Every structure is written in C-alpha cells, then in structure tokens.
Amino acid sequence: METWPVIKGDYELGSSDSPTAIVVIGRGAVEVPATKYAIKGTVKTENMGLEKVIVNIISNPRIRFVIICGKEEFGHFPANAIYNVWKNGVDDRRRIIGARSAIPYLCNITHDAVERFREQVELIDLVDPKESEEIVAYDPMYHFDQAMTDGLLRKVEECARRDPGPFTKERFILQPPGLMVDAKKAVRAIDALALEFTNQMLRLPSEKISTEASLISISEPFGIVFDPIDGKIFEVPSVEFASKLKSYYRGGT
C-alpha cells in the first residue's frame, strides 16, 4: 500500500494483516500486542481529531473494525461523537447528528467520506464510563485497569475471528489542508482563537455582541481569516471550523 496513514497523528502502527483499529479516548494508555491491531491511537476532540481518525481509516480498506475504548471526557465527549457519526452521520451543516459534544462539526471532510467510514467499518464501543461529568484539566494521563485491558483483548480476538476481509472499494484518499497542519500548531491556533472570542464576549456589553458577524476568509488555502469585530487577522487550521468556533463562543447557531 502507498504511504499510510495519510494524516500524521498520535498513533502506533501494528500489523498490516489486522482488520482492527483501536481508538483510545483522551490520553489513555493500554498495552496490546502490535500483531493484534492495524493501528492504535488516541482521539481527544470531537472535530479535527475525529476527522483525522476517519481519514486514516477510509484510506485503508483492510480496516473493518474500529474499537473505541477508555473513559469518556466531559465537554468534548469524543467517544459519543465517534459513535454518533458512525450511527447517524452528519447533517447538511456537517454537524454530527445526535452528538452531545460542544462543537461536533466535521468541516474538513466530505459527506462522502463520512458515509464511506460508516459503510466500511463496524464500530465497537467499549468506553466506560460514558457519563463523565468531570472537566478534564491539563489532559491527564490515565491507565487501563486489568478488567478494561482484558475486555479489549477479548474483543480484538473476536474481530480477528470475524474478519470479513478487505473492503471491496478502493482507498478513499483525502488530504485536507486543515488536517495536514502539525497537531500541536493546530491546537495552539484554535486555543488562541477561542480565547480571543471569549475575551470579546466578556468585554462587550451583551447588546453589542454580534453573533451574526462572520469571519471573513482572506485566504482559504493558507487559513487566513479576518474578524470584523476587533479588526484582527488570524491564522487558523480550518477557515470553516474557525467560523463554527466563533459561533459557539459568541452564542450563535
């Protein structure tokens, strides 16, 4: 196979013969023999992080199972987002249908990519607990206990026994510019933009806050936007996602 995964991220590669991808929620740590999975990685957000998972899965027809595991995180609810995008897809605004996450928009990938993900894989949900109400600060590391690890290993073995073989369609390749940005740089840009929107909201009287003033795209390829509220220019990993972020923090729709 040509270069795979197509998007860089926080993952480990295993066996090219395995039909299984393991997605750990947040910064969970679990030991699984590399021969048992094709790829094992983490997802922390319900938008760009999830998009990277989908893009890498659909570019490898050998992967037929996605196991999500670990502990749900309050706010982002990435496990809930993954489950709902697989079960329900996205609406016309590319919002994950049924997701409880804060900003569950998949702005960097197409409807076709989402539908390919839903068609290609069976999603297996081992996330526990699912009802976390604790705000995760500083993205702490956690380790799977023995019961969680044993349950994951049993499910991985089951997937190997039920392996239906490679998906019958060709690789689905997407390389959206917003997802090709270094992950740490993207997070810094998003955090800075979110802080700016929040600061604007706090310092302006409520009657002065405009939820309708959209960000103006100066350069889509380079991710340069202009915010008419403060007259500032920002560099962002995704122009469309930045607009969704603005709407969320300023109370728009």
N, C-alpha and C positions, 0 to 999 in steps of 0.2 A: 504494500500500500504506500501511496505517496505520503509525504510528511503528515504525521498525525501525532497528537492533536493539532488542530489548525489554530487554536487560540491558547496562548500561554495562561497558566493559572497555578493554583495551589493544589497539585495532584501528584500521584505516583503512578507510574505505568507498571502493569503486570504482564500477563500472558496474552499474546495476540490470539490465542485459541479460545479464550474465555468469552462467554456471551454476556458477562455481567459487569456493570459499572456500580461502584459503591459511592454514594454521596453522603458525607458526614455533615451534619448541621453544625454551624459555628466552628469553633476550634476544638472539636472533639478529637481524641486520639484513641485509635484501636489498632491492634496488631492482627493482620490477616496475611497468610502466606501469599506471596505475589503470584504464585501459579493459579490462584483461585479467582482472580479478577483481571479484567482488562485495564481498568483504570480506577483509582481510588482517590477521591479528593474532597474538599470542603466547599460549602456554599454558605455565605453569610448574609446575603441580601436577596430581596425578592424581585430585583430588577436586573441590573447589569451582571450580577453574579450568577443568577439563574440563566440569563441569556448565554453566558459562556458555557454552562453545562449543556444546554440544548444544542448549541452549535457544534460542540465537540462530539456529542452523541450521534447526531444525524450525519456527521461526516464519516462515521464508521458503521457500515451495515452489519458488522459482526455482533454488535451490541444489541441484545434483545431484552435484557432485564436491567432495570435501574432500581437499586435498593437504597432507600433513604433511611438514615438511622441517626441515633444520637438524641439530643434534647432540644425541644423547640425553644426559640428565643422570642421574647416579648418584643413587640414593636414591629420588627421586620417580618416575623413569622415566616421564615424561608421554607420550612417544611410544608406548611399549609399552602404556600404559593406553588411549590412544585407539584403537590398532589392535585391542586385545583386546575393548574394549567394542563396537566395530563388528563384529568377527568372532564373538564369543561371547555378548555381552550381559552381564547381571548375574544373580546367584543370588537366593535368597529374602531374603537379608540385604542385598541391593543392593551386593554386592561384585562387582567386575569379574572375570568368570571368566577365569582364566589370566594375570592381571596379576602382574608381579613387583614392583610398586610397594609402598611401605611401608604406605600407608593408602588403598587404592583403593576407597573407598566413595562411592557417589553417593546421599547421604542426602536431598538437596533436590529430586530429581526422581523421577518415577514410572517403573515398568516400561514403561508405555505410551509414555512419552517416549523411552526408550532404544530401544524397538522401532521407533518412528517414525524415529528417526535412522538405524538400521540399514537400514530399508526405503527411505528417501528418497534416500540418497547412496551413491555409490561412493567408497571411501576409497583413496587412492593414497599409498603410503609411499615417500618419498624421503629418509628420515632416514639420515644417515651421518656418523660411525659410530654403530652401535646398541649396542655393547658397552662403553660408557664405564664405567670404574671409578674415575673421579676425582670426589672430592667437590667440588661447585661451591660455592665460598665467595664471599659477598657478591654473588652473582648477576651475574657479569661479562658485559659485552657482547662479542659476537663477530660477525664479518662473514663473509658467504658468500664463498668464493673464486669465481673465474671459472667453473670447471667446475661447481660446485654451482648457480650462478646460471643458466648456460646450460641445465643439465638441467631446472631448474624451469621456465624459459621454454618449453622444448620441450613439457613435459608440460601446461602451461597451454594452449598452442596445440592440443594433441591433444584436450583436454577440450572446447574450443570447437568443434572439428570433430565431436566425438561427442555434442554436446549433444542430449539426448532431449526437451528442452522441460520446462516446469514439472511438478512432481509433481502427480498427479491429485487428491490430497486437499487439504482446506482447511488453512490455517495451524494449527499446533498451538501454542497460546499457554500458557505457564507463566510466572508471576512469583513464584517462591518468596521469602518474606521474607529468608531467609538469603543469597540471591544479589543482593538489591536493596541490601544494605549496601555502602557505599563500600569498594572493594577494599583500600585501604591500612588502613582501620579494621579490616576483617575479618582481614587478615594480622597486625596488631598484637594483636588479641584472641586469635587462635589461637596465636601465638608465646608470649604471656604464659601461656596455659593450659598449653601444652606444657612451658614452663619450670617451672611450678608442679608439674605431675605428676612431672617428672624430679627436682625437689628433694625431693619427698615420698619418692620411691623411694630416693634416696641417703641420706636422714637416718633412715629407719626400718630397724630390723633386718629381714632378709628374712622372718622368721616373723611379723612384724607387718603386712606389706604385704597389703592386701586387694584382690585383683583382682576380687572379686565385688561390692564396694560401689559401686553405680551412682550416677551423678549424679542428683540429684532435680530435676525440672523445676518451677520456681516459676511461670514464665510462658512458654509456648511462643511466643506472638506477639512478645514482647519479647526473647526469647532469654536469659532469666534462669535460671541453674541454681545449685543448692546442692551443694557437695561435702561429704559426711558425714565424710570422712577428717580434714580440717582445720577443718571447720565454716565454710568460706568460701563466699561468693556471687560468682558471675562473670556477666558479660555476654558472650554468645557469638553469632556469626552464625547458628549452627545447633545446636539442642539435641541432635539425634540425632548429628550429626557430632562434637560435643564428647564424647559418650559413647564413640564409636569411638576418638577420640584418647586418651581416658583409658585405655581397654582396651589400646591399642597400647603406650603408655608404661609401663604397670604390668604388662605381660606377660599380660594376659587374652586372651580369644578374641573 
